[in-house]
Amino acid sequence: MTKPHILQVGPYPEWDQVPLDAAFHMHRYFEAADKAAFLAEVGPQIRGIATRGELGANAAMIAACPQLEVISVYGVGYDAVDLEACRARGIRVTNTPDVLTNDVADLGVAMMLVQSRGMIGAETWVRDGSWAAKGLYPLQRRVWGKRAGVLGLGRIGYEVAKRLAGFDLQIAYSDVGPKDYARDWEFIADPVALAERSDFLFVTLAASAATRHIVGAQVIDALGPQGMLINISRASNIDENALLDALESGRLGSAALDVFEGEPKLNPRFLSLPNVLLQPHHASGTYETRQAMGKLVRDNLTAHFAGQPLPTPVL
């Protein structure tokens, strides 16, 4: 049987690449020097796209593949896939939810702890001899007992809130409506009001056109000069210019970020700020989770071409 032709948008670890190559005819778009020419050449053969959440598949890529049937996303976010173009042609879309939820929640809480207690600076204080030369490290801020807001109480937001409860934080959340599974936590519909009552604001909602810059100047100012913003969702959920202005002026106390507009080439203004913790979009970056994500990408492709139900459909 002829292997289905798959357009591979970005690289995968070897443990994913080897079984993908064995099961499918993979066309490595990311290796092409002239991507437009490459797409024009292989596009007519392509029946599936294997991509990553931050890379997606835009309308031009989809249009260049007239035989396209399925797009399998490595990641939970699929906002970079043109869903309208897929709906118009009946193209199936899958992602890799659940398998990364707990790791992302772990990193979000870890970022809060690291930034609150100044742990990056504290390690430098030891390594550069400041402890011996200057004495005790400057005092930092407590975490336990504070007020946490979770903007988006889906899978990841819920796991973040569960972990925060272990630190005796007072938890509130904002979503499209109250959640039956969160009866112990306060529901606040307005993100500005949520930020106003929070010391820590976690951004954990799925990205869409409706949520673009949902965390803007009003939310940031409501969080205030003692507040911390933690983003483990998508960069588009935050107005980066408003965030940078607030961090530089002191209107926002601090931030801990795993995602950025234009990553990995983030805005250089971030690099000079002492009050922001920068992470390289690695919230799901554990061996266990990445292997599970890769398997789910393959399982979705295999199921589609075998005429079986998709394990994790989006469309």
C-alpha positions in Angstrom: 0.0 0.0 0.0 1.3 3.5 -0.9 2.2 5.5 2.1 0.2 8.8 2.5 2.2 11.9 1.7 2.5 14.2 4.8 3.9 17.7 4.9 6.0 18.1 8.0 6.1 21.8 8.9 8.7 21.6 11.7 11.2 19.2 13.2 10.4 16.5 15.7 12.6 14.5 18.0 14.2 11.4 16.6 11.8 9.1 18.6 8.9 10.7 16.6 10.7 11.1 13.3 11.7 7.5 12.9 8.1 6.0 13.2 6.7 8.9 11.1 9.1 8.1 8.3 8.3 4.4 8.6 4.5 4.9 8.4 4.3 7.9 6.0 6.0 9.6 3.1 7.2 12.7 5.0 8.1 15.9 3.1 10.2 18.2 5.3 8.9 21.7 4.6 11.2 23.2 7.3 14.3 22.0 5.5 13.4 23.6 2.2 15.5 26.7 1.2 12.8 27.9 -1.1 9.6 27.0 0.7 7.2 28.4 -1.9 8.8 26.3 -4.6 8.9 23.3 -2.4 5.2 23.6 -1.5 4.3 24.1 -5.2 6.1 20.9 -6.0 4.9 18.6 -3.3 1.5 20.2 -2.4 -0.6 18.3 -5.0 0.5 15.0 -3.3 -0.1 16.0 0.3 -2.9 14.3 2.1 -1.9 15.3 5.7 0.0 18.0 7.5 2.0 17.3 10.7 2.7 20.6 12.4 3.4 22.1 15.8 1.1 24.4 17.7 3.2 27.6 17.2 3.8 26.8 13.5 0.2 25.8 12.5 -0.9 25.8 8.9 -2.0 29.0 7.3 -4.5 29.5 4.4 -1.8 29.6 1.8 -0.3 26.4 2.9 -3.7 24.7 3.0 -4.6 26.1 -0.4 -1.4 24.7 -1.9 -2.5 21.1 -0.9 -5.7 20.4 -2.9 -5.8 16.7 -1.6 -5.4 17.7 2.0 -7.5 15.6 4.4 -6.1 16.1 7.9 -3.9 18.4 10.0 -2.3 16.8 13.1 -1.0 19.4 15.6 1.8 18.6 18.0 0.5 20.7 20.9 -2.7 21.7 22.6 -3.0 25.1 20.8 -4.3 25.2 17.3 -4.8 29.0 16.9 -2.1 29.1 14.2 -4.2 26.7 12.0 -6.7 28.4 9.7 -9.8 26.7 10.9 -12.1 28.5 8.5 -10.1 27.2 5.5 -10.3 23.7 7.0 -14.1 23.9 7.7 -14.7 25.1 4.1 -13.0 22.0 2.7 -14.0 19.5 5.3 -10.4 19.0 6.5 -10.0 17.3 9.9 -7.8 18.9 12.6 -6.4 17.2 15.7 -4.3 18.3 18.6 -2.6 16.7 21.7 -4.6 17.8 24.7 -4.5 16.2 28.2 -1.0 14.6 27.8 0.7 18.0 28.4 -1.8 19.5 30.9 0.0 18.6 34.2 3.5 19.5 33.0 2.3 23.0 31.8 0.5 23.5 35.2 3.7 22.4 37.0 5.8 25.0 35.2 3.3 27.8 35.7 3.4 27.3 39.5 7.1 26.8 39.5 7.5 30.2 37.6 5.4 31.9 40.3 7.6 30.4 43.0 10.9 31.2 41.3 9.9 34.8 40.6 8.3 35.5 43.9 11.3 34.2 45.9 13.9 35.6 43.5 15.5 32.2 43.1 17.4 33.0 39.8 19.1 36.0 41.4 19.6 34.1 44.7 21.6 31.4 42.8 23.7 34.1 41.2 24.2 35.7 44.6 25.9 32.4 45.8 27.8 31.7 42.6 29.4 35.2 42.1 30.5 35.5 45.7 28.0 38.1 46.8 26.8 36.0 49.7 30.3 35.9 51.2 31.1 39.5 50.2 27.8 41.2 50.9 25.9 39.0 53.3 22.3 37.9 53.1 20.3 38.0 49.9 17.7 40.8 49.7 14.2 39.9 51.1 11.6 38.7 48.6 7.8 38.2 48.6 5.8 35.4 50.3 3.6 33.1 48.2 1.4 31.2 50.6 -1.9 32.8 51.7 -2.0 35.3 48.8 -4.7 35.8 46.2 -4.5 34.0 42.9 -6.6 34.6 39.8 -6.8 32.1 37.0 -7.9 33.5 33.6 -9.4 30.5 31.8 -10.4 27.5 33.9 -10.0 24.8 31.2 -7.8 21.7 31.6 -4.6 23.6 32.3 -6.2 26.4 34.4 -7.9 23.8 36.6 -4.7 21.9 37.3 -3.0 25.2 38.1 -5.7 26.1 40.6 -5.5 22.7 42.2 -1.8 23.2 42.8 -2.3 26.7 44.1 -4.8 25.3 46.7 -1.9 23.4 48.2 -0.2 26.7 49.0 -3.4 28.0 50.8 -3.9 30.6 48.1 -7.3 32.3 47.9 -8.4 31.3 44.4 -10.7 33.0 41.9 -11.2 32.5 38.2 -12.7 34.0 35.1 -14.2 32.0 32.2 -17.3 32.1 30.0 -19.3 31.0 33.0 -19.1 29.4 36.4 -17.8 25.8 36.4 -19.5 23.0 38.3 -16.1 21.5 39.1 -14.9 24.7 40.8 -17.5 25.3 43.4 -14.8 26.0 46.1 -13.4 28.8 44.1 -14.8 32.3 43.4 -16.1 33.0 39.9 -15.4 36.6 38.6 -16.6 37.2 35.1 -14.7 40.3 34.4 -10.9 39.9 33.8 -10.2 43.4 35.1 -12.1 42.6 38.4 -10.2 39.3 38.6 -6.9 41.1 38.3 -7.9 43.7 40.8 -8.4 41.1 43.6 -5.3 39.1 42.6 -1.7 39.1 43.7 -0.9 36.5 41.0 -2.7 36.3 37.7 -2.3 33.2 35.7 -3.2 33.3 32.0 -4.3 29.8 30.9 -7.1 30.3 28.4 -7.0 29.0 24.8 -6.1 31.6 22.2 -8.6 32.8 19.6 -9.5 36.0 17.8 -11.9 36.7 20.7 -9.1 36.5 23.4 -6.5 38.5 21.5 -5.0 41.0 24.0 -7.6 40.1 26.6 -4.9 41.0 29.0 -4.4 44.6 28.1 -3.5 47.8 29.9 -6.7 47.8 32.0 -6.1 44.3 33.3 -2.4 44.9 33.9 -3.0 48.2 35.8 -5.6 46.4 37.9 -3.0 43.8 38.9 -0.8 46.6 40.0 2.7 47.4 41.3 2.7 44.4 43.7 1.1 42.0 41.3 2.6 39.2 39.1 1.4 38.1 35.7 2.2 34.5 34.7 1.5 33.4 31.1 1.6 29.8 30.1 -1.0 30.1 27.3 -0.4 32.0 24.1 1.5 35.2 23.6 -1.5 36.7 21.7 -3.6 36.7 24.8 -1.4 39.6 26.2 -0.8 43.0 24.8 3.0 42.8 24.9 3.5 46.6 24.5 1.2 47.4 27.3 2.9 44.7 29.4 6.4 46.1 28.7 5.3 49.6 29.4 3.9 48.6 32.8 7.0 46.5 33.7 9.3 49.3 32.8 7.4 52.0 34.7 6.7 49.9 37.7 2.9 49.9 37.2 3.1 46.1 37.2 5.3 44.4 39.8 6.6 41.5 37.8 5.9 38.9 35.2 6.8 35.3 34.4 6.4 34.3 30.8 6.8 31.1 28.8 5.5 32.5 25.5 6.2 35.6 23.4 5.2 37.3 20.2 7.6 36.4 17.3 9.3 33.8 19.4 12.1 32.9 19.6 13.0 36.4 18.6 11.3 38.1 21.4 11.1 41.9 21.9 14.6 43.0 23.2 13.0 45.2 25.7 12.3 42.1 27.8 16.0 41.3 28.0 16.9 44.4 30.1 14.1 44.0 32.6 15.0 42.8 36.1 11.4 42.1 37.0 10.5 39.5 34.5 11.3 35.7 34.4 11.8 34.6 30.8 11.3 31.0 29.7 11.8 29.5 26.2 8.3 28.1 25.6 9.0 24.8 27.3 6.0 24.2 29.6 5.4 20.8 28.0 9.2 20.1 27.7 9.6 16.8 29.5 10.7 13.6 28.0 7.5 11.9 29.1 5.1 14.5 27.8 6.9 15.1 24.5 6.9 11.4 23.7 3.2 11.2 24.5 2.5 14.2 22.3 4.4 12.6 19.4 2.6 9.4 19.8 -0.8 11.2 19.7 0.2 13.0 16.5 1.0 9.7 14.9 -2.1 8.0 16.3 -4.4 10.7 14.8 -2.8 10.4 11.4 -2.9 6.6 11.5 -6.5 6.6 12.6 -7.6 9.0 9.9 -6.0 7.1 7.0 -7.4 3.8 8.4 -10.9 5.3 8.4 -11.1 5.1 12.2 -12.3 7.7 14.7 -9.8 10.3 15.5 -8.5 10.1 19.1 -8.4 13.9 19.7 -10.4 15.8 17.1 -10.7 19.6 16.9 -12.6 19.6 13.6 
